[in-house]
Amino acid sequence: MQKFIINGGKKLSGEIRIQGAKNSALPIMAASVLCGEEITLHNCPRISDVYAAMRILTYLGCKAGFEDKNAAVLKAETVSETNISDELMREMRSSVFFLGAVLGRTGKCRITLPGGCDLGPRPIDMHLAALRRMGVTIKEEYGVLDCTAENGLKGANITLSFPSVGTTENIMLAAVLAEGTTVIQNAAREPEIADLAGLLNSCGAKISGAGCGRMVIKGVKKLHGCEYRIMPDRIVCATYLSCAAASGGEIVASCCRPSDMESVISIFEQMGCIIHSSEDKIYFSAGYPLKAVSPIRTMVYPGFPTDAQAVVMAALCKARGTSVFVENIFENRFKHVGELCRMGADILAEGKTAIVRGVDRIYGAKVCASDLRGGAGLVTAALSAEGTSEISNIRYIDRGYEEMENVLSSVGADMIRV
Ligand code: EPU
């Protein structure tokens, strides 16, 4: 089993080029199933979840692979399989996007429930209810969902009770080739939604209102191939800024989109960090000492993202004063807290709330990642700790971060993978 060994206490300094967004790449890769022609995706991150999506595409009879460093080429000339095996479904949560895409292309699909990081219950009831409204019959037996649209998918008016990111994306995938118009009310507004719409529209889809809460998708007969550049990963960017804040460093994050990150940037400013942004760069200088911040409540976009909760919490472990986090999106997203406490942090987590009392020092320790962003939080803390940390279970971190040890070493971290 691989581990990261980190000798803390080194200030980060230099430039980090931000990778393409995982949460854009994955639905976009599923979207390639809808299109018979070749799609070239630039800025596609080489992370394990992307390789898992490629395995699903290959299993379905499509071509998928990297042509160049970050250029993925996908071609779904034929879709020869519509049952996705349990083994593939369990590899990640995003396997569920193949449901909307395969249904959209073939009118049928059999899946089991998706896997992914354990952040508490992650039902797909909203995805299924929306697909039913679009004419899909779903038989659920022995953990298998057998979905068919015998008379083809039909456009529908769908109002979401909560602006779920994955549900919005699955509806988009099912709707682009459906007969008629689909309107999604209370759609998710995350920037990754607009990125998926951008790819689909580049292939000839007719989607308007992506990112606005009310989206209109006019079904078209066919999609064509395209070249598309995946947006920068705002959570990876927030992670490296947290690492710089925790280590007391000064970095430039390049190829990013600061306009997607305002809620996170304002928290770093409260911590006393100095930030200047241009269109695609963030010049970041850590405050010293870091200051505690007003309560952080995770929210849907443009609120503070749940995915940045763990890394920002790790950066606040040594801040002066007490910070409070309220996790509103997932039920069980404080698993990193116990591990941060092993490193000397003073955090009390109860229910949705975690109280972080800043301490003067944290120490290197043997800790274990139990999900992707929590794992990144442990790396953040280890960089600011005295002594050596050993972080195990880093396969979680590899799901979303491209060669994290090389990225952080390139700006001065003492970090290796063993
Ligand atoms: N929910 C339901 N029923 C559903 C769908 C969602 O109850 O049918 C609940 C979830 O259980 C959760 C909440 O609604 O409590 C939000 O879920 P949402 O559907 O918005 O999230 P998701 O699509 O499962 C995506 C990201 C997550 C990110 C969330 C919130 C991808 C592949 N995943 O998940 O990213 O935390 O949106 O922004 O886009 C990560 O990158 O580490 C990650 C977990």
Residues whose N, C-alpha, C, O or C-beta is under 5 A from the ligand:
A	BS01	EPU	N23 S94 P121 R122 P123 I124 D125 M126 H127 P163 S164 V165 G166 T167 T306 D307 I329 F330 L372 R373
